[in-house]
Amino acid sequence: MSRQKNQNKSDAHIPEPRESISNQASQAKLNLIREKTLELEKIKEMNAMSNGLVLLFGDVADSMKDLSKGAEGVSKIMENWDYVFRIMSMVNPEANPSTPNPTVVKIPSHPVSS
């Protein structure tokens, strides 16, 4: 009888094959769920970063539009500079080449012998 009790006790510690297969399948499923959960978290992070990039590029596009408008303004100003300088030369008598220069300095090309 003591043998039977010992045998019953040892049988209780040995898992049946069905239980170990079931436990292995459950463990594999749990591991798969953990992997997929981590994957989902990473995808959510990537989605948030992508949305941030979309906003950033939208801001860059707006800035480029502003810069192009500024460049157009500078272009128009530069086109007028020639006209502005012509007007200034007409108004400024010192810059007008039609008035003769009252002072002429002659520099001898040969040394003067004394």
C-alpha positions in Angstrom: 0.0 0.0 0.0 2.8 2.4 0.7 4.0 1.7 -2.8 0.7 2.8 -4.2 0.8 6.0 -2.2 4.3 6.8 -3.4 3.3 6.0 -7.0 0.2 8.2 -6.8 2.4 11.1 -5.4 4.9 10.7 -8.2 2.2 10.6 -10.8 0.8 13.9 -9.6 4.1 15.6 -10.3 4.4 14.4 -13.9 2.3 16.6 -16.2 0.3 14.8 -18.8 1.4 15.3 -22.4 -1.8 17.2 -23.3 -1.3 19.7 -20.5 2.3 20.4 -21.6 1.3 20.8 -25.2 -1.5 23.1 -24.2 0.9 25.1 -21.9 3.5 25.4 -24.8 0.8 26.6 -27.2 -0.5 29.1 -24.6 3.1 30.3 -24.0 3.7 30.6 -27.8 0.5 32.6 -28.1 1.4 34.9 -25.2 4.8 35.5 -26.8 3.2 36.3 -30.1 0.8 38.7 -28.4 3.7 40.4 -26.7 5.6 40.7 -30.0 2.5 42.1 -31.7 1.9 44.6 -28.9 5.4 45.9 -29.1 5.1 46.1 -32.9 1.8 48.1 -32.5 3.5 50.5 -30.1 6.4 51.0 -32.5 3.9 51.6 -35.4 2.0 54.2 -33.2 5.3 55.9 -32.5 6.2 56.0 -36.2 2.7 57.3 -37.0 3.2 60.1 -34.4 6.6 61.0 -35.9 5.1 61.0 -39.4 2.4 63.4 -38.4 5.1 65.6 -36.8 7.0 65.5 -40.1 3.9 66.4 -42.1 3.4 69.5 -39.8 7.0 70.4 -40.1 7.0 70.2 -43.9 3.8 72.3 -44.0 5.6 75.0 -42.0 8.6 74.8 -44.3 6.3 75.1 -47.4 4.7 78.2 -45.8 8.1 79.7 -45.1 9.2 79.1 -48.7 6.1 80.9 -50.0 7.0 83.9 -47.8 10.6 83.8 -49.0 9.5 83.7 -52.6 7.3 86.7 -52.1 10.2 88.5 -50.5 12.5 87.6 -53.4 9.9 89.0 -55.9 9.9 92.2 -53.9 13.7 92.4 -54.0 13.7 91.7 -57.7 11.3 94.6 -58.4 13.5 96.9 -56.3 16.6 95.8 -58.1 14.9 96.4 -61.5 14.4 100.0 -60.5 17.9 100.8 -59.4 19.1 101.7 -62.9 16.2 104.1 -63.1 17.0 105.6 -59.7 20.7 106.1 -60.5 19.8 107.8 -63.8 17.5 110.2 -62.0 20.1 110.9 -59.3 22.7 111.7 -61.9 20.4 114.1 -63.6 19.7 115.9 -60.3 23.3 116.0 -59.0 25.3 118.5 -61.1 28.6 117.1 -59.9 27.8 113.8 -61.5 26.6 115.3 -64.7 29.4 114.8 -67.3 28.0 117.6 -69.6 29.4 120.3 -67.2 33.1 120.9 -67.8 35.6 120.2 -65.1 36.9 123.6 -64.0 40.3 122.2 -62.8 42.7 120.5 -65.1 46.1 119.3 -63.9 48.8 118.6 -66.3 51.5 116.1 -65.3 54.6 116.2 -67.5 55.5 112.9 -69.0 59.3 113.7 -69.1 61.3 114.8 -66.2 62.0 118.5 -66.1 65.7 119.3 -66.3 66.9 122.1 -64.2 
